[in-house]
Amino acid sequence: MFYLENEAASDGESRRYKFNSSKLAKLCHSLLRTHINNRMLNLIADNWDSIF
């Protein structure tokens, strides 16, 4: 079990979120996939003229 603490909540209270390892793995996978997609889009944009 992992805990993520958010101390900057809007009401001044600190919040603590519980993650089990499978949820954390899914979150990491999603973030990594988004990062890779952004990198691919940037590479295509940077090399647009040479690709087409």
Beta strands, then each sheet from edge to edge (+ up, - down):
strand 1: 2-6
strand 2: 15-19
sheet 1: 1+ 2-
end
